Amino acid sequence: MKKVLLILILAFAVVWMGCELKTPETPKLNLTQGQLALNKIVAVGNSLTAGYQSAGLRRDFQEHSYPYLIAKQLGKADEFEMPWIEAPGIGSTELTDPNYVAGPLEMTAEGPKVLDSTLITQVPTLLSNALLPRPYDNLAVPGADLNDALNTLTSEGNGNAFFDIVLRNPNLGNTSMIQQAIMLNPTLIFLWLGNNDVLGAALNGGDLDAITSQSDFQSRLNSVLSQLRSNTSAFIVMGNVPYVTDIPFVNTLDGIFVDFGALGKLPVMFDSNFQPIDFDPSDGVLYLPLQTAETNVEHITLPYLSIYSETGIGIPDSADIADFLQLLGQDQATAAATAQQLVLGIKANGLNPTGIPMPGNLTITTDEAQSIKDAIDGFNATIAQLAQTYQVAVFNANAMLTQLNENGIDGYTGKYVLLDPVNTAFSLDGVHPNNAGYAIVANQFIGILNQALGLNIPSIDTDQYRGQYAQALSSRKELRRLSFRALEGVKSIFIRESKN
């Protein structure tokens, strides 16, 4: 055997020495720089990148996240790894039994409700891709802000289970979202952070302490971009921050405000179609203002719907009505008598005139709304500046939401599901997009990629998602059946003590 092996080696040497050596040439792959950028796609962000909708996360929602939709358009869905959460999913609604975790909201004949829940001890069985021996390609964590992207490693201390579900530390070396993204050596990064640095202020009735300071926002975003740019050669597309007061959770009840001239614009009692109720039986018009603890209110948030019908908080009593009628010019005796009749009518319609003002965490004043807008304008100016510094493309999510609300996009609107169940681009929680909304976002990113990288990625047919909530409601009293607990639940992972 050794003799045979020696002969083979000598024969190979002769052949090798008899060959004319040529300078090797680099093979021509006919790939453009844009195509190379699609080699490894990674997404970094919060709930808007995770595919969160209807106050929860579930596989069929994740499959409609904009990064996954883009991966499908590229034929790369099979290799784009996600932190899959199987049905019934995991939601943010707090249940009365602490041993269970709620699933997302579902559309029912009575309106949005939580139908499914899972024993806490059984939650790990829902995580079908938990043993992936590397970071996920979609690293977005619902509830994450810029500081979390840099520094939060686990759910310990913040009560948000999604950090453990997505980051899976200590198994991945106690690394942050940004560090895990770098570990994947990405060639294309979708980056959408900053919404949660201000969203809590809007969800909690104008809580300005929930807004990250401009200096911290700039410092943290600079750190995120610096790390990604220094440690990868990826093409980065970054979303900016929409006006968070322009979402259904905040603006659905804007239509119940009436201009009373010298008294200003006031929210008034409304019907099941969210329209002001005219209490004047004659040809005149008489609207009755709701009672608010704050003055100069500009928005009333969505959870007030069930409070209005179930408790009567905010509904004026006879004394409130009489005082208002006197402001309109009636004498005291006439106002008192009229108020008594109006209270009887209110009660006959199943409402409870308590005279208790609605608390400030349900209302956003004009000054608070302006402060929130100013903060977002500052954040977006920082995003634009740093995007130029680090050569990052920007998806103008702020302009997209404005367009959705004012003119619609692809026939979809920014209205709450109970007002436009067929054409709304928002999910049942009034904060996050639905399947159509995420497809619209995906098309925005695709447009940027095609233009910047010279690609021809096909856009998504958004019409296929129309009517996600078209199920008929049993009656127009659905607002009285809305779950306050469910609507409040969406706030739990987005509101913290302070962002500063």
N, C-alpha and C positions, 0 to 999 in steps of 0.2 A: 504493500500500500504506500509506503514512504517513497519507493522508487517511482511509482505512478504519479504521485503528487509532485515530485521533483521535476519529472518530465513535463507536466502541465505548466509548472511555474516557468521553466526555461522556454517552453513554446510561447507562452504569453509574453515573456520578455522580448523574444525575437520579434513577434508581431508588433509589440509596442514600439520597439526601437526602429522598426522599419516604417513606421507611420510618420507622415509629415505633420508636425504640430502646428495648429492654427490658433490664432487669438480668438478666445470664446466671444460670442456676440450675445448681447442682452436680447432675450426673446421679445418679440413685439406682441403685446397683449391687446392692443387697440382699445385701451381703457382711457377714458378721460379723467381729469381730476375730480369732476363731479361724481362719476361712477365709483371712483375709489372711496369717496367720502361716505358711500352707502355701505361700506364693508362691515362696519360694526356700529350699530345704532344703540344709543343709551338715552334714557329719559330721566330727568331729575326734576322734582317738583313737589306739589302738594295734591290735594284732592282733585283738582282740575286736570292733572296729568295722570292720576291713578284711574280715572274713570268713575269716580264716586258720583252717585246720583240717588235721589229719593232717600236721603239720610242713611246711606249705607253702601257697602261694597260687596259685590257678588260677581261670579265669573261672567255672566252674560252682560253685566255692566262693564267689567274690565275689558271684555272683547270689543267694546265700543269706545274705549279710551282712545284719544286721538293718536298716541304713539302706535298703538296696536293696529288701528285702522290704516295708518300710513305704512306700517310693516306689511300689511295685507296687500296694499296697492303695489308694493315692491316685490311681492312674492316671497317675503321673508318672515311671515308670521310664525312658521314652524320653528325658526331659530331664535325668535324674540321671546326670551323667557320672562314670565310674569309670576308674581306672588298669588297664584290662583286661590280664590276663596270660593268653594263650591256652595251650592244652594243648601240652606236658605240664605246664606250670607251673613255678614256682620254689620249691624247698624249702630247708630249713636243714640238711639232713643233709650231712655232709662226706664226699665220695667219696674213694676211694683215688687216683683220677686227678684232679689239680687242674685239668685242662683242661676238665672237665665240671661242670655244676651239676645237682644232683639235683632231681628232681621230688618232689611230696608222697608220703607213704606210701599204699600201696594195699592193700586186703584181698585176700589170696590164700588158696588152700587150705592153705597152710602158716603162715598168720598175716600180720601187717602187714609189708610190704616196700617198698623203693624199686624200682620197675620201670623208670622212665623217667628219662632225663637229657638235657641239652642242652649242646652245646659252648658255652663262654663267649662265643665270638665270634658265636654265633647267637642269644644271648639277646635282643638288640634286636628281632629278628624276631617275638618273642612279644608285644611291647608294642604292641598294635593301636590304642591310643588315645593314643599318645605325642605326636602332633602337635596335640592339642587346644590352641588358642591362648589358653587361660586356665587357671586352677587347676581341679583336679578338684573335684567336689562331695563326694566321699568322700576326705578327705585323711588318713585313718588310715594310720599307718606301723607295721607289725609291729616290735616291739622298742622302740618309743618310750616314754619316760617323760616326766614333767612338764618336766624341763629340756630335753629334745629338742624338745618342742612349742614352747618359747620360743626356743631358740637353735640347734638343729642344722639346718644348711642342706643338707648333702650327705652322701654316704657316706664321704667322705675321713676317715680316721683312726679310724672306728668299725667298718669292715668289714661294715657292714650295707647291702647293695645296695638295699634297699627305700626308703631315703631318696632316692636318686637317681631311682628308678622313680616315686615318688609326687610329690616336690617339683619335680623337673626343673630344678634350678638349674644354671647361672646364667641359664637361659632365662627364668625368671620373676622375675628381678631379685634373686636371692640373698635370698629371703624365707623366713621360717619357716612352719611349719604354721599357727600362729595368724594371722600376717600374711596368708597366702593366703586363709584363711577370711574375714577382714575384707574383702579385695579383692572377694569375691563378693557383698557386701552382702546377707547372709542375713537371712531373716525367721524361720527356725527352725533351731536348732543342736542336734545331738546331740553331747554331750561325754562321753567316757568315758576318763579318764586316771587314773593312780595305781596300777594293777595292777602295772606293771613297776617301780615304786619299791619293791616288796617280793618280787615273784615269784622273782627270782633266788636269794633266800635259801632258798626252799623247794626249788627245782630242784637246787640245789647242796649239798644235805645240811645245811641250817641255817647257811649262811654269813651271819652277822649283819652283816658288813661290807657286804653287798650291799643293805642297807636304807637308804633315804633318811632323813635325820634329820627329826624332827618339825618343827623350825624351817624347814628348807629346803622341806619339803613345803608348809607353810603359806604361805611366801613365794612359792613358784612358782605354787601354785594361785591365790593372791590376784592375782598378776600376770596369769595367764591370764584369769580372770574380769573383772578390771578392764579389760583391753584389749578383750575382747569386748563388755562392757557399755558402755564409753565410745565405741566405734566402730561399734556396730550397735544396732538397736532390736529385735533378734531375741528370740523366746521361746526359752529355753535349758532343755534337759532334760539333767541330768548323772547318770551312774551312779556309785555308790560302789564300794568295794573288797571283793570276796568274801574269805573266809578261804582263802588259797592252799594250806593244808594239807588242804583238803577236796576236792581234785581227785584223779582216779584215778592221776595220776603219783605222788602221795604216799601215798594211802590204800589202794590196791589190796591191798597185802600186810598190812594191819592185822589181817586174820583169822588170820595165822599166829602171833600173840602168845598165849602161854599164861601164866596166873597160877600161879606156883610158890610161892605163899605168902610165906614169909620171904625167898625169893630174888627176889621181885618178878615182874613180867611180862617174859617173854623171848621173842624170836622163835625159832621152832623149824623144823626141816626140814619141807618141805611137798611135796605131790604136784602133779600137773598141773592139779588143780582148785583149787589154792591153799589146800588144807586140810592141817592138821598131820598128820604121819605117826605113827601109833602103832607103836612098835618092840617092844612087849611081845607075845610070841606067846601068852601065857596070857590070862587074863581081866582082867589089870591094864592099866594105861595107862603108857606110857613115851614121852615126847617128848624129842627131843634138841635142845638149844639151838644156834642158829647162833653163830658166833664173830664178834664185832664189836669194832672198835678203840675205839669209844665205849661208855660205860656209860649206863644209864638211857635206852636207845633207845625211842622212841615210834613212829617211822615208818621204813620202808625204801622207798626210791624205786624206781620201775618198772624202770630199767635193770638192777637187780640180777637180774632174771629170767634173762637170758641168761648173766650171770656165774655164777650158781648152777649152771646146767646145763652150761655150756661149759668153765668153768675150775675149779670147785670151791672158789673163794674163799668163805670163810664156813662151809664144811662142816667139822664137827669131825673130827679124826683120833682115833686110838685113845687117845692121851694125854688129849686134851680130854674124851673120853667117860668115861674112867676117873675123871678128877677130878670130873666131874659126878655119876657114880654114887656116889662116896664122899660127896659132899655130901648125897645122898639117903639115906645110911645104910649103904651096902654096905661091906664090909671091902675092903682094898686088893687082895688076891689075887682075890677074886670079881669085883671091879670091872674089873680088868685082863683077866681071861678073858672076861667078858661083852663088854667093849669090842672085843676082837679079833673076836668073832663078829658084832657089830653092824657093824663096818667091812667085813667080807666081804659082808654083806647090802647095805650101801650101794653097794659097787662092783658088785654083781650087778644093781643097778637103774640102772647107767650113770652114777652120780655119782662124783665124785672127792673123797674126804675129805682135803683138804690141811691143815686146821688153820690156814690163813692167815686172819686176821680181815678182814672186809670194811672198806674204808676209810671214814673219816668223811664223805666227800662223797656217800656213798650212804645215810647214816642221819641222822635228825633226832632229837635227844634231847628229853626232856621239857622241859628248860629252854629249848632252842632253839625248840621249838614254841610255848611260852608267850611268848617274846620276839617271835616273828613275829605271834602273835595280838594282843599288846599294841600292836605297831606299827600293825596294821590298825585296831584300835579307835581309836587316836589319829588316824590318817588320816581315818577316817569321821566322827569328831567334828569335825575341821576342815572336812570337806566339808559337814556339816550346818550349821555356823556360817556359813561363807562363802556357802552357798546362800541362807540367810536374808538375809544382808547384801546380796547382789546379786540377790535375787528370782529364784532359779533353782529349778526343780522337780527333785526327786531320784528316780531309779530305784534302789530298794533291792536291788542285785544281791547283797549279802551275805545278805539274808533269802531271796532266791530260791534260791541255791545250797543253803542249809540245808534249805529245803523240798524241793528236788529230792532231796537225799540221805536225808532222813528219811521223807518220805511220797510222793515222786514228784510229777511235774506232768504232767497229761494222759496218765498211764500210763507216762511215761518215768522213767528212773532216772539216778543219777549214777555208775553202775558202769562199770568198764572194759569195753571191747568184748569181750574174751575171756570175760568173765563174763556179759554180757548183750548179745549182738550185735544182737538185735531191738529192744530197748527203751532202749538207752543214749542219752543226750543228748550224749555226748562223742565226739570224733573219735578216730582211731587213735593220736594222740600222747599221749592222756591228760591234756592240758592245756586244749585248746580245744574248744568245742562242735562238734557236727556239724550237718547241715542242720536236724534237729529242734530241737537246742539253740538255734540262732540264731532259729528261728521262735518258740520260747518267749520268748526275749529280746525279739524284735520285738513280741510281744503285750503284754509288760510296758510297753514304751514307748508303744504304742498306747493302752493303758488310761490312762496318765498324760495323754496328749494329749486324749483324749476327755473326761476329767473336768475338766482344767484349762481347756480352751478351748471346752468345750461342743460338741464334735464328735461324729460318729458313724462313725468309721473302722471298717470291719469287721475283726474279728480274723482271724488266719490259722488254717486247719484244720491243726493240727500232725500229725494222724493220717496225712496223705498222705506223711510222711517216715519212717514206721515201717519198720524192717528195712533200713536203709541198708547194714548189714554182715551181712546174714543168710546170706551165702554159707557153705555147709558147710565146716568145717575137715576136713582129711584124718584127723586123729587128735587125741587129747587131749594129745599131746606138743608142741603148738604152742608152748608157752612156750620149749622148747629150740631152736626155730627163729627166735625173735624176734631181730631184729638189734640188738645193743647199740649199734652205730654209729648206727642210725636213731633209737632211743629217746634216745640222748644228743644227737642232732642238734638236737632241738627246743630244747635249752638254749642253743645257740650265740649266738642273737641276743638272749637275755634275760639273760645273765650278763656282768657287767663287773667291772672291778677294784674299784670302789667307787662308791656312789651319793651320797656326801657331798661 
